[in-house]
Amino acid sequence: METPIPPLSSIEVRILGALIEKEITTPEYYPPTLNALLAACNQKNNRAPVLALDEEALARGIVSLQDKGLLESFAGAGARALKYRERLCARLALKPDERAILCELLLRGPQTAGELRSRAERMHPFASTEEVQAAVARLAAHPDGPLAAELPRQPGQKETRIGHLLGDQPHAAEPPPSADLPPPPAVAAAREEAARIAALEARVAALENEIAELKAGFAAFKSQFE
């Protein structure tokens, strides 16, 4: 049994949920860059609530998840920017149905078994709500500690709702970081990489212009002897 998963903030919950979703549904675009991950966290469909994170808030969540061993960044051969992938599912050795249910709970918060069945269909097919409940039961009895549970029914609710137990539920608004703080390492690295690429592209463009001018000058010089 590994060290229990530390409690997660609502931003960390959204980041992990978005990464798990993209890994399953669009593997050809996984792992994402910082900008793609930001778009995934803020997208309007399959999210509750819809957030409006900025680079600073996202990067702070990334750094915190890296410190907890739940996310890693890398730049492969030929990569033009850092990319990010989650390590939560591998650490917990989740099965496909468990992973789909946990992902939906991370992205939308507490839901009924019926809602989970229909919404998780895009990541894993469930033939019945009983299959959903079986996956939830395994998450609740996970050897590394309970990951999900049925929540007490609230006034006005007809059905029991299921929630994850990894930390905070998403909030519609997050306090903005102090403007006096320096940018987090993830943001600084992304900005430095973008600046480096822009400088190289500008240098290549300048060299191409110089070559074109040299060719034109040589052609003019050559024409004097023809």
C-alpha positions as CSV (number, residue, x, y, z in Angstrom):
1,M,0.0,0.0,0.0
2,E,1.4,3.3,-1.1
3,T,1.2,6.6,0.9
4,P,-2.4,7.8,0.8
5,I,-3.2,10.4,-1.9
6,P,-2.9,13.9,-0.3
7,P,-6.1,16.0,-0.3
8,L,-6.6,17.8,-3.6
9,S,-7.7,21.4,-4.2
10,S,-10.5,22.0,-6.6
11,I,-8.1,23.1,-9.3
12,E,-6.0,20.0,-8.9
13,V,-9.2,17.9,-9.2
14,R,-10.1,19.7,-12.4
15,I,-6.6,19.2,-13.9
16,L,-6.5,15.5,-13.1
17,G,-10.1,15.0,-14.4
18,A,-9.3,16.8,-17.7
19,L,-6.1,14.8,-18.2
20,I,-7.7,11.5,-17.6
21,E,-10.6,12.4,-19.9
22,K,-8.3,13.5,-22.8
23,E,-6.1,10.4,-22.4
24,I,-9.2,8.2,-22.9
25,T,-11.2,10.1,-25.4
26,T,-8.5,11.8,-27.6
27,P,-5.3,9.7,-27.2
28,E,-3.9,11.2,-30.4
29,Y,-3.7,14.6,-28.7
30,Y,-2.4,13.3,-25.4
31,P,-0.4,14.4,-23.5
32,P,-1.4,18.1,-23.9
33,T,0.7,21.2,-23.8
34,L,0.0,23.9,-21.2
35,N,-2.3,25.8,-23.5
36,A,-4.2,22.6,-24.5
37,L,-4.6,21.6,-20.8
38,L,-5.8,25.1,-19.9
39,A,-8.5,24.8,-22.7
40,A,-9.5,21.3,-21.4
41,C,-9.9,22.6,-17.8
42,N,-12.0,25.5,-19.0
43,Q,-14.1,23.8,-21.7
44,K,-17.9,24.3,-21.4
45,N,-19.1,20.8,-22.1
46,N,-18.8,17.9,-19.7
47,R,-17.8,20.2,-16.8
48,A,-19.6,21.4,-13.7
49,P,-19.1,24.1,-12.9
50,V,-17.5,25.7,-15.9
51,L,-14.3,27.4,-14.8
52,A,-12.2,30.3,-16.1
53,L,-8.7,29.4,-14.9
54,D,-5.8,31.5,-16.1
55,E,-2.2,30.4,-16.7
56,E,-1.1,31.3,-13.2
57,A,-3.7,29.3,-11.4
58,L,-3.2,26.3,-13.8
59,A,0.5,26.4,-13.3
60,R,0.2,26.5,-9.5
61,G,-2.0,23.4,-9.7
62,I,0.5,21.7,-11.9
63,V,3.4,22.3,-9.6
64,S,1.4,21.1,-6.6
65,L,0.4,17.9,-8.4
66,Q,4.0,17.3,-9.4
67,D,5.1,17.7,-5.8
68,K,2.4,15.1,-4.9
69,G,3.7,12.7,-7.6
70,L,0.4,12.8,-9.4
71,L,1.5,14.6,-12.6
72,E,4.7,14.7,-14.7
73,S,5.9,17.1,-17.4
74,F,8.3,16.2,-20.2
75,A,9.6,17.4,-23.5
76,G,10.2,14.6,-25.9
77,A,12.6,14.6,-28.9
78,G,11.5,17.3,-31.3
79,A,8.9,18.7,-28.9
80,R,8.4,22.4,-29.1
81,A,6.7,22.8,-25.7
82,L,6.4,21.0,-22.4
83,K,3.6,18.4,-22.1
84,Y,1.8,17.0,-19.1
85,R,0.4,13.6,-18.1
86,E,-1.4,12.4,-15.0
87,R,0.0,9.6,-12.8
88,L,-3.0,9.1,-10.6
89,C,-4.6,6.2,-12.4
90,A,-1.3,4.3,-12.7
91,R,-0.6,4.9,-9.0
92,L,-4.0,3.5,-8.0
93,A,-4.0,0.7,-10.7
94,L,-7.6,1.6,-11.7
95,K,-9.5,-0.6,-14.0
96,P,-11.2,1.0,-17.1
97,D,-14.6,1.2,-15.5
98,E,-13.2,2.6,-12.2
99,R,-11.2,5.2,-14.2
100,A,-14.2,6.4,-16.1
101,I,-16.4,6.8,-13.0
102,L,-13.7,8.6,-11.1
103,C,-13.0,10.9,-14.1
104,E,-16.6,11.9,-14.3
105,L,-16.7,12.6,-10.5
106,L,-13.6,14.7,-10.8
107,L,-15.1,16.7,-13.7
108,R,-18.7,17.2,-12.5
109,G,-18.8,16.5,-8.8
110,P,-21.5,14.4,-7.1
111,Q,-23.9,12.5,-9.4
112,T,-26.4,9.7,-9.3
113,A,-25.6,6.3,-10.6
114,G,-27.9,6.9,-13.6
115,E,-26.1,10.1,-14.5
116,L,-22.7,8.4,-14.2
117,R,-23.8,5.6,-16.5
118,S,-24.9,8.0,-19.3
119,R,-22.1,10.5,-18.9
120,A,-19.2,8.0,-18.6
121,E,-20.4,6.1,-21.7
122,R,-18.0,8.1,-23.9
123,M,-15.1,6.6,-21.8
124,H,-16.4,3.2,-20.9
125,P,-19.7,1.3,-21.7
126,F,-21.9,0.4,-18.8
127,A,-24.7,-2.1,-19.5
128,S,-26.6,-1.1,-16.4
129,T,-26.6,1.1,-13.3
130,E,-25.7,-2.0,-11.4
131,E,-22.4,-2.1,-13.2
132,V,-21.8,1.5,-12.2
133,Q,-22.6,0.7,-8.6
134,A,-20.2,-2.2,-8.7
135,A,-17.4,0.1,-9.9
136,V,-18.3,2.6,-7.2
137,A,-18.1,-0.1,-4.6
138,R,-14.6,-1.0,-5.7
139,L,-13.6,2.6,-5.6
140,A,-15.0,2.9,-2.1
141,A,-13.1,-0.2,-0.9
142,H,-9.8,0.7,-2.7
143,P,-6.8,-0.7,-0.9
144,D,-5.1,2.8,-0.9
145,G,-8.1,4.3,0.8
146,P,-11.7,5.0,-0.3
147,L,-11.9,7.1,-3.5
148,A,-15.7,7.5,-3.8
149,A,-18.8,7.1,-1.6
150,E,-22.5,7.5,-1.6
151,L,-23.3,10.9,-0.1
152,P,-26.1,11.6,2.4
153,R,-29.3,12.5,0.5
154,Q,-30.0,16.2,0.6
155,P,-33.4,17.8,1.0
156,G,-35.3,17.7,-2.3
157,Q,-33.1,15.0,-3.8
158,K,-34.9,11.9,-5.0
159,E,-31.8,9.7,-5.5
160,T,-28.6,9.1,-3.7
161,R,-25.6,10.9,-5.2
162,I,-22.0,9.6,-5.5
163,G,-19.0,11.8,-4.9
164,H,-15.2,11.4,-5.0
165,L,-13.2,11.5,-1.8
166,L,-9.9,12.9,-3.2
167,G,-10.5,16.5,-2.0
168,D,-12.4,19.6,-2.8
169,Q,-15.3,19.7,-5.3
170,P,-14.9,22.2,-8.1
171,H,-15.8,25.8,-7.3
172,A,-17.0,28.4,-9.9
173,A,-14.5,31.0,-8.7
174,E,-10.9,30.7,-7.4
175,P,-9.1,33.5,-5.6
176,P,-6.7,35.1,-8.0
177,P,-3.0,34.8,-7.2
178,S,-1.1,37.8,-5.9
179,A,0.3,40.0,-8.6
180,D,3.4,40.4,-6.6
181,L,4.3,36.7,-6.8
182,P,6.7,35.5,-9.5
183,P,5.2,33.2,-12.2
184,P,5.3,29.5,-11.2
185,P,8.0,27.3,-12.8
186,A,5.5,25.7,-15.2
187,V,4.5,29.1,-16.6
188,A,8.0,30.4,-16.6
189,A,9.2,27.3,-18.5
190,A,6.4,27.6,-21.0
191,R,7.0,31.3,-21.6
192,E,10.8,30.8,-22.0
193,E,10.2,27.9,-24.5
194,A,7.8,30.1,-26.5
195,A,10.3,33.0,-26.5
196,R,13.1,30.7,-27.6
197,I,11.0,29.3,-30.5
198,A,10.0,32.8,-31.5
199,A,13.6,34.0,-31.5
200,L,14.7,31.0,-33.6
201,E,11.8,31.6,-36.1
202,A,12.7,35.3,-36.3
203,R,16.4,34.3,-36.9
204,V,15.4,31.8,-39.6
205,A,13.2,34.5,-41.3
206,A,16.1,37.0,-41.2
207,L,18.5,34.5,-42.7
208,E,16.0,33.6,-45.5
209,N,15.7,37.3,-46.3
210,E,19.5,37.7,-46.4
211,I,19.8,34.6,-48.7
212,A,17.1,36.1,-51.0
213,E,18.9,39.4,-51.2
214,L,22.2,37.6,-52.0
215,K,20.6,35.6,-54.7
216,A,19.1,38.7,-56.2
217,G,22.4,40.6,-56.0
218,F,24.3,37.7,-57.6
219,A,21.7,37.4,-60.4
220,A,22.1,41.2,-61.1
221,F,25.8,40.9,-61.1
222,K,25.7,37.8,-63.4
223,S,23.4,39.6,-65.9
224,Q,26.1,42.2,-66.5
225,F,28.3,39.6,-68.3
226,E,25.6,37.9,-70.3
